Amino acid sequence: MQIFPRALKLLDMCIILKWRNDYDTIYNSKTIGRISPHQHFFWFFTRLNSEKFIGIVFENGDRHKVALVTFSQINFNTYLTSININPKFRGKGLAQNMIASAIEFVEFKSTDLYAEIKETNVRSIRAFTNAGFVFFTRNENEKISTFVLRIK
Ligand SMILES: CC(C)(COP(=O)(O)OP(=O)(O)OC[C@H]1O[C@@H](n2cnc3c(N)ncnc32)[C@H](O)[C@@H]1OP(=O)(O)O)[C@@H](O)C(=O)NCCC(=O)NCCS
């Protein structure tokens, strides 16, 4: 299947809330559970207008929205990467290509990219590793353990 990257836009807001509130995404989220429309609108508008956030949406040839890959700046040359795939398109081996292709699309230069993933989220860890990320460190608190992966 061919998929094409483009910048996140306002019209993506509703579908991204749907993906975000999907059971698997909630289960694999590091923070809170279900997001209310109000929380999502606030999150979305803030990110869309922020220079510290890059959102890349992938569409297939039929213009169906397939995934969102995000890059959140944590300092001047460091970004945290995340991916959420439309539940209908999961399990098809697309994740690693979209991660790699989003990185290429943004054309990062001398940038450190990290991904922090719940230790139990094996599919995501595999996808990021296949896209070239390597183990950096492990974070643990009383609630969750995460792996931090890095690509340079
Ligand atoms: C995590 C996510 C991006 C993975 O995408 P996906 O389409 O489900 O996964 P893929 O089909 O691309 O498979 C990724 C890898 O995991 C492997 N995998 C799939 N299911 C697995 C399982 N149950 N156990 C171990 N590995 C598994 C696949 O074989 C593949 O590895 P390979 O290419 O080396 O064979 C997707 O499930 C998702 O959006 N989940 C909800 C949000 C989320 O968890 N995001 C990650 C936060 S950073």
The ligand as an SDF file (V2000), in Angstrom:
LIG
                    3D

 48 50  0  0  0  0  0  0  0  0999 V2000
    2.2400    0.7300   18.1220 C   0  0  0  0  0  0  0  0  0  0  0  0
    1.7780    0.8540   16.6820 C   0  0  0  0  0  0  0  0  0  0  0  0
    2.2900    2.1540   16.0900 C   0  0  0  0  0  0  0  0  0  0  0  0
    2.4070   -0.3460   15.9280 C   0  0  0  0  0  0  0  0  0  0  0  0
    1.8960   -0.3670   14.6080 O   0  0  0  0  0  0  0  0  0  0  0  0
    1.2390   -1.6910   14.0330 P   0  0  0  0  0  0  0  0  0  0  0  0
    0.7030   -1.3940   12.6940 O   0  0  0  0  0  0  0  0  0  0  0  0
    0.2820   -2.2340   15.0220 O   0  0  0  0  0  0  0  0  0  0  0  0
    2.4900   -2.6580   13.9920 O   0  0  0  0  0  0  0  0  0  0  0  0
    3.1860   -3.3010   12.7370 P   0  0  0  0  0  0  0  0  0  0  0  0
    2.2020   -4.2100   12.0400 O   0  0  0  0  0  0  0  0  0  0  0  0
    3.8520   -2.2490   11.9070 O   0  0  0  0  0  0  0  0  0  0  0  0
    4.2410   -4.2280   13.4560 O   0  0  0  0  0  0  0  0  0  0  0  0
    5.3320   -3.6770   14.1610 C   0  0  0  0  0  0  0  0  0  0  0  0
    6.2550   -4.8190   14.6130 C   0  0  0  0  0  0  0  0  0  0  0  0
    5.6880   -5.4550   15.7670 O   0  0  0  0  0  0  0  0  0  0  0  0
    5.6240   -6.8590   15.5220 C   0  0  0  0  0  0  0  0  0  0  0  0
    4.4870   -7.3420   16.2840 N   0  0  0  0  0  0  0  0  0  0  0  0
    3.1740   -7.1990   15.9880 C   0  0  0  0  0  0  0  0  0  0  0  0
    2.4350   -7.7530   16.9650 N   0  0  0  0  0  0  0  0  0  0  0  0
    3.3010   -8.2650   17.8670 C   0  0  0  0  0  0  0  0  0  0  0  0
    3.1560   -8.9640   19.0860 C   0  0  0  0  0  0  0  0  0  0  0  0
    1.9660   -9.2370   19.5970 N   0  0  0  0  0  0  0  0  0  0  0  0
    4.2750   -9.2890   19.7670 N   0  0  0  0  0  0  0  0  0  0  0  0
    5.5030   -9.0130   19.2780 C   0  0  0  0  0  0  0  0  0  0  0  0
    5.7000   -8.3310   18.1210 N   0  0  0  0  0  0  0  0  0  0  0  0
    4.6040   -7.9810   17.4320 C   0  0  0  0  0  0  0  0  0  0  0  0
    5.4820   -6.9910   14.0280 C   0  0  0  0  0  0  0  0  0  0  0  0
    5.8490   -8.2930   13.6070 O   0  0  0  0  0  0  0  0  0  0  0  0
    6.4200   -5.9090   13.5630 C   0  0  0  0  0  0  0  0  0  0  0  0
    7.7760   -6.2920   13.6790 O   0  0  0  0  0  0  0  0  0  0  0  0
    8.5900   -6.8990   12.4330 P   0  0  0  0  0  0  0  0  0  0  0  0
    8.3860   -5.9090   11.3020 O   0  0  0  0  0  0  0  0  0  0  0  0
   10.0000   -6.9420   12.9280 O   0  0  0  0  0  0  0  0  0  0  0  0
    7.9910   -8.2370   12.1420 O   0  0  0  0  0  0  0  0  0  0  0  0
    0.2240    0.7730   16.5410 C   0  0  0  0  0  0  0  0  0  0  0  0
   -0.2350   -0.4710   17.0330 O   0  0  0  0  0  0  0  0  0  0  0  0
   -0.4870    1.8990   17.2880 C   0  0  0  0  0  0  0  0  0  0  0  0
   -0.7260    2.9540   16.7420 O   0  0  0  0  0  0  0  0  0  0  0  0
   -0.8370    1.6460   18.5790 N   0  0  0  0  0  0  0  0  0  0  0  0
   -1.5370    2.6110   19.4110 C   0  0  0  0  0  0  0  0  0  0  0  0
   -0.6840    3.8080   19.7620 C   0  0  0  0  0  0  0  0  0  0  0  0
    0.6770    3.4530   20.3030 C   0  0  0  0  0  0  0  0  0  0  0  0
    0.8560    2.5370   21.0870 O   0  0  0  0  0  0  0  0  0  0  0  0
    1.6720    4.2310   19.8540 N   0  0  0  0  0  0  0  0  0  0  0  0
    3.0500    4.0730   20.2390 C   0  0  0  0  0  0  0  0  0  0  0  0
    3.4270    5.1080   21.2500 C   0  0  0  0  0  0  0  0  0  0  0  0
    5.0300    5.7460   20.8340 S   0  0  0  0  0  0  0  0  0  0  0  0
  1  2  1  0
  2  3  1  0
  2  4  1  0
  2 36  1  0
  4  5  1  0
  5  6  1  0
  6  7  2  0
  6  8  1  0
  6  9  1  0
  9 10  1  0
 10 11  2  0
 10 12  1  0
 10 13  1  0
 13 14  1  0
 14 15  1  0
 15 16  1  0
 15 30  1  0
 16 17  1  0
 17 18  1  0
 17 28  1  0
 18 19  1  0
 18 27  1  0
 19 20  2  0
 20 21  1  0
 21 22  1  0
 21 27  2  0
 22 23  1  0
 22 24  2  0
 24 25  1  0
 25 26  2  0
 26 27  1  0
 28 29  1  0
 28 30  1  0
 30 31  1  0
 31 32  1  0
 32 33  2  0
 32 34  1  0
 32 35  1  0
 36 37  1  0
 36 38  1  0
 38 39  2  0
 38 40  1  0
 40 41  1  0
 41 42  1  0
 42 43  1  0
 43 44  2  0
 43 45  1  0
 45 46  1  0
 46 47  1  0
 47 48  1  0
M  END
$$$$
